[in-house]
Every structure is written in structure tokens, then in C-alpha cells.
């Protein structure tokens, strides 16, 4: 029942209990990950054996390799950052072009194109991955047969990972930037043009400043979604895995609490990210939406 | 800059072309052509080394090999079940956020519900592993409370997979539900109440019809993401998970039988698309609107 209607004590208690149970369900997995990053034991499991920072600062000499000395793990974080930067740059650039295309122009086949632009959202990530893998391999094989050259970036590896992630993240940036451009008051541009501003000056001083929150918001979301992507990445990854694939591999082998340590950092980074974006929203940006 | 109308038209065409280029390149090079290629791949078989001929063998194998279609059906059913559970769990929360809690509490609750989903799915899966495995937190707690004599393995059951999938999907249900319930006018509920309707009647005749678009959007997205999930069933279900995406991975990456993997991929895509289409038809909505909403 809604707040303005009388509710029995029983109903109030039940509602409170449900919300509490729901919040415990949401936060329990994250809480244990954080807590066991500090457990003085070789595996992230109970019982509690005392507090330690070994899983952050330990090195080979101390017998426990902590996060700050785990070269493979740090390397995979860097790989993720590089991939996410590329994906972000591509997605925001293409998303901006798409937003202007769909909001400002009429052309043959526009309706079909707008449906096609949404298609990546309903294609499972695994299938995006294998389809790009199969096409790029076919092209690579063809080039090898015709010209006897082996084109490295068409084989599984980071360039394909970037393309695979970009293929659906571009849809999200397009939607976010379009939504803001749609609400833009075009009389502002017309006024500037009437006052003698050039097209380029109008774009630079009026349209882009207005779009800024959406550009920043979509860049942040693109970066986060790329950083956290797993399904598409797994199919296209080569010799150097990004963080999620690296963590997955270690979790299957039976991980040490160093994974908890890196997870704790991810949580803090995500929280910081979310807070920044939400502050941005209250100043008129697009609402932030986490990644699938 | 364009001075005559002709110049201006020409300039506009040029800009249109420049804006169309990246969109077409993206959609054709990374979406359309790869899928055409995947389709071609799935409709051929190897007759001799480096020799291929068109055939339906890959699809025939799927239907004649019980293991394959059993896993397919199992994945579909468990995904549907996970979607239903997600809806049941998320609806009361969306209701509390929009109709019971007021002002700041409501906003706070909504943000708190979103926070876990900013964290990578890998981290969340790690959390469930630590909680549920035989040497984990919950089995130890059960022993301490005297419910079980020895630690029990809580991983690798269907219920475990469902828990993980529901957990991962909650956000994609809560957000569309909240936005559709927000627009429901409270006075409608008050009027119904004053006229003597009970809670159940209000839910059935007023709330659910109004929230239908949000419910559909949430269900479509959750079903699709669950069906295509690999990480959660794989880590929480172990060898028992038998998730269809794992078959695709095995054929492609482990066995290097791309033809078979491509066929599996298309079957998964067909199922996913069919369910999206069905959901849209049942609720009479347009694809574009649903995707924008969610």
C-alpha cells in the first residue's frame, strides 16, 4: 500500500524486513570480498586468522605475492585501461556523429538504420564475439592466401577486443548523446547564426558546451562497460588478457586473496566513479546507468 | 560557408555523408557482415582438409544429439525461471522506492540498489564463491548454528546458478520498474481503496496494467542477458552448469569446430530474438521504445 493510505503494523514490519533482507542479499557478496582481502590465510575462506596487509604489499620474499608486486595482475589492469581508453574514444566519437545524424538529418532508410543501431543490445555478447572472430579470421586467411601476409591485428588479440566491445558500447553512447541533443533548443543556434557566427563557431561555443555533460557521461559509462566486459572479450582475447579474463582464469584455479585485494580496489574505483557521475547528474547531465 | 542555396544544399549533403560513414562502417563491418559470415559458417561442413561444402549437418547434429538440445532447453527454462524470480524479488523493492518511501529515503534506497552493479560481475561472482563453497562462509555458519553436522557444498547446484543469475539481473529489472511505477498517479490507488478494493484487486486492475511496459522491458532485458551469460553459470555451476554459451565456447575455442559453434550461436541468437519479439508482441510495444526505456 502507498504511504498515504493506512498500513497495519504487520505490513509495516514486513516491508521493513523485506527491504533489510534485500539489502543484505545485495551487499553480502561484496562485503565478504572486501573482508577476506585482509585475512591472514592462504585462501579467501573462513575462519578469520587475523588482520594482514600481505595481500596488498607482500612480495616473493615474504612468500605471499601481494597486489602491488603481482606483475601479471598489474599488467592486466594496464591492458584493461588501454583497451577501455580506445573503446571510449571510438564510442564517444561515433556516438556523437550518430546523434547528429539521427537528430538533424533525414535520409532514405533512416528508420531501418535506427533499428539496426539498437540491434547490438539484443545480441548476446558471446555471439558478438564469435561473429567478429569468424569474419576477421576469414579476412586474415584470405589475405594470407592472396598476398602471403599475415595481418596480426585480425587474429585474436587486443585490437579485436577493442572492436568487439566497441560494437555494442557505441549503441549506448549513441543513445545517451542523442537523448541530450534531442532536448536542445535549436533557436539558440539560429540566433547565433543570425548574429553572424559561422557554423563552426556555433558548434564550438553553443552546441558542444550544451552536449558536454552527455559526452562526459557517455565516456564514463563506455570506459566502465569496457573495463568490466567479459563475454565478448573472452572470445576475442589473445596472449595478454585484460583484468576480468585474468581474474576469471585465476578463480578457476583456486585464487589467493590477492584477487580480493584487486576487487577491493575495483569497488572503491567504481564507487568513486558512481559518486562523480551522480554529482554530475544533479548539475544537469544524463542519469548514470551501470553496465550489463 | 554556403552562400547560394545550391552551395548550401551541397554542403549539407557532404556533412550527411561524413556523418553516415562512421555509422555504416560500424554497423556493417562489426555487426551485419560478421553475422552473415557466421551464418555461412554454420551452413557448411568440412568434406576434406581445407575443403568445405554447403550442408545442414551442424543443425542436424544439434537436433539428433540429445545432450545438445537438452542443454539448450535447460538454458532457456532456467533463464525464464531466473527472469520470473528477478521480477518477483525486484517488484516489491521498486514499489517501496516509488510509493512507500518518501523524498530522500526513496532516492537513497534507489542509489543503494544501484551501487553493487557498478562493480564488475567477476567481483560479484568471487563474492558468491567465497560465501557458498564447501570451505566458505555460509557452510561454516550452518555448522556453527548446528543445522548441518559437516560443511555442505552449496556451489554447483541449479539453485546456486539461479541465485547468481538473479543477483546479476536485479538492476535491469529494478530500473524499468521504478520508472514505470513513478508515473502511476497515487490518487488512482487511493480512489480504488476508498471504493473498497483490496490490495490484490488494486495490484491486478491498476498497478500491473500501468506498469506493464516496465515489466516487459525488464523481463526482455533480463532474459536476454541471462541466456547469454557465461561467467556466472560457469563459475557458480562448475561442471554441472551445462549452460548453452559454454557449448559455444567449447566448440569455438577448445575444439576449434567453428562450424558447429556458429550453428549453436545462431540457435541462441534465434531463441533470444524470438523471446524479445514475443515479449514485444504480448505487450504491444515497439522495439525502439523499449530499448530506449531500459
Interface residues (C-beta under 8 A of the other chain):
Chain A: X1 X2 X3 X4 X5 X15 X18 X19 X22 X23 X25 X26 X27 X28 X29 X30 X31 X32 X33 X36 X43 X44 X45 X46 X47 X93 X94 X97 X98 X100 X101 X105 X107 X113 X114 X115 X116 X117 X118 X119 X120 X121 X122 X123 X124 X125 X126 X127 X128 X130 X131 X132 X133 X134 X135 X138 X163 X164 X166 X167 X170 X175 X179 X198 X199 X224 X227 X228 X230 X231 X234 X235 X243 X244 X247 X248 X251 X252 X255 X259 X260 X263 X266 X267 X270 X271 X273 X274 X278 X289 X290 X291 X292
Chain B: X1 X16 X18 X19 X20 X22 X23 X26 X27 X30 X31 X32 X33 X34 X35 X37 X38 X41 X89 X92 X93 X96 X99 X100 X101 X102 X109 X111 X112 X113 X114 X115 X116 X117 X118 X119 X120 X121 X122 X123 X124 X125 X126 X127 X128 X129 X130 X131 X133 X135 X136 X137 X140 X167 X170 X171 X172 X175 X186 X189 X190 X193 X199 X221 X224 X225 X227 X228 X229 X230 X231 X235 X245 X248 X249 X252 X253 X258 X261 X262 X265 X268 X269 X272 X273 X276 X287 X288 X291 X292
